[in-house]
């Protein structure tokens, strides 16, 4: 039963990491008791908390046993801040079903399958490279940032320059594919809202980790070729069963999109242009025509899911008209 918090705390100065549990509705009281229980002036911060069980807590401690502090006597829950431990804590902090707020209430967070959040090779969020020309990095001065040495951890109030997909489009893609298993080009802030079980972001590279299942893809504007190739790689090997890719129409009309379009099953032209969210400046993207290209065998479901938008073409129609944007938009 996931009836308690499994938490990871960090000592304010970076001395160590503590893994433990709390049966309280929030982690606040447990956090304060840990700090008060120290024989030194060490103070602890919440790095991440997730609904779990005593079995899950034990699993984490056993996984990181090689990094357990040996100078704490009978206290077996303290670990050296080695990269494997710290980067996992940072990764867990960025999951939408984990709390970063010591006052977050247990009942407000879902009980996620622990196999989705147990430590694993891909479950690490690496520290971004510092700008050598800056004495103080931008992430250190961002509102809501943790103190050094934890300041680089995902920050729930940080300034965002990305453009996140509107909720209704994510909901339609879920219906079209039966669900979404992986968001291949995301951000942890977006996924707190979209709640997709797995995703890639700047801390977990989509080009270094395998894709799987039913994939949603709204890649950064620019070099679309690498995204077409990467998606096709996993479709062709069978690891990916379906793909819904959102991009400006021009991206699908280029020669580098030819193989991807040849593998497509259907296309939806979005009208009006989606109003993206998440940008800290309040911008909602450009007014360029956008489309969603679908690869998979649920064409009827794709059409039904996007019935709110009548500009849907089957693969043959799309390929015949892809030569000009005017021919597609109508």
Rosetta blueprint (number, residue, H / E / L):
1 X L
2 X L
3 X L
4 X E
5 X E
6 X E
7 X E
8 X E
9 X E
10 X E
11 X E
12 X L
13 X L
14 X L
15 X L
16 X L
17 X E
18 X E
19 X E
20 X E
21 X E
22 X E
23 X L
24 X L
25 X L
26 X L
27 X L
28 X H
29 X H
30 X H
31 X H
32 X H
33 X H
34 X H
35 X H
36 X H
37 X L
38 X L
39 X L
40 X L
41 X L
42 X L
43 X L
44 X E
45 X E
46 X E
47 X E
48 X E
49 X E
50 X E
51 X E
52 X E
53 X L
54 X H
55 X H
56 X H
57 X H
58 X H
59 X H
60 X H
61 X H
62 X H
63 X H
64 X L
65 X H
66 X H
67 X H
68 X E
69 X L
70 X L
71 X L
72 X L
73 X L
74 X L
75 X L
76 X L
77 X L
78 X E
79 X E
80 X L
81 X L
82 X L
83 X H
84 X H
85 X H
86 X H
87 X H
88 X H
89 X H
90 X H
91 X H
92 X H
93 X H
94 X L
95 X L
96 X L
97 X L
98 X L
99 X E
100 X L
101 X L
102 X L
103 X L
104 X L
105 X L
106 X H
107 X H
108 X H
109 X L
110 X L
111 X L
112 X L
113 X L
114 X H
115 X H
116 X H
117 X L
118 X L
119 X L
120 X L
121 X L
122 X L
123 X L
124 X L
125 X L
126 X L
127 X L
128 X L
129 X L
130 X L
131 X L
132 X L
133 X L
134 X L
135 X L
136 X L
137 X L
138 X H
139 X H
140 X H
141 X H
142 X L
143 X L
144 X L
145 X L
146 X L
147 X L
148 X L
149 X L
150 X L
151 X L
152 X L
153 X L
154 X L
155 X L
156 X L
157 X L
158 X L
159 X L
160 X L
161 X L
162 X L
163 X L
164 X E
165 X L
166 X L
167 X H
168 X H
169 X H
170 X H
171 X H
172 X H
173 X H
174 X H
175 X H
176 X H
177 X H
178 X L
179 X L
180 X L
181 X L
182 X E
183 X E
184 X L
185 X L
186 X L
187 X L
188 X H
189 X H
190 X H
191 X H
192 X H
193 X H
194 X H
195 X L
196 X L
197 X L
198 X E
199 X E
200 X L
201 X E
202 X L
203 X L
204 X E
205 X L
206 X L
207 X L
208 X L
209 X L
210 X L
211 X L
212 X L
213 X E
214 X E
215 X E
216 X E
217 X E
218 X L
219 X L
220 X L
221 X L
222 X L
223 X L
224 X H
225 X H
226 X H
227 X H
228 X H
229 X H
230 X H
231 X H
232 X H
233 X H
234 X H
235 X H
236 X H
237 X L
238 X L
239 X L
240 X E
241 X E
242 X E
243 X E
244 X E
245 X E
246 X E
247 X E
248 X E
249 X H
250 X H
251 X H
252 X H
253 X H
254 X L
255 X H
256 X H
257 X H
258 X H
259 X H
260 X H
261 X H
262 X H
263 X H
264 X L
265 X L
266 X E
267 X E
268 X E
269 X E
270 X E
271 X L
272 X L
273 X L
274 X L
275 X L
276 X L
277 X E
278 X L
279 X L
280 X L
281 X L
282 X L
283 X L
284 X L
285 X L
286 X L
287 X L
288 X L
289 X L
290 X E
291 X E
292 X E
293 X E
294 X E
295 X E
296 X L
297 X L
298 X L
299 X H
300 X H
301 X H
302 X H
303 X H
304 X H
305 X H
306 X L
307 X L
308 X L
309 X L
310 X L
311 X L
312 X E
313 X E
314 X E
315 X H
316 X H
317 X H
318 X H
319 X H
320 X H
321 X H
322 X L
323 X L
324 X L
325 X H
326 X H
327 X H
328 X H
329 X H
330 X L
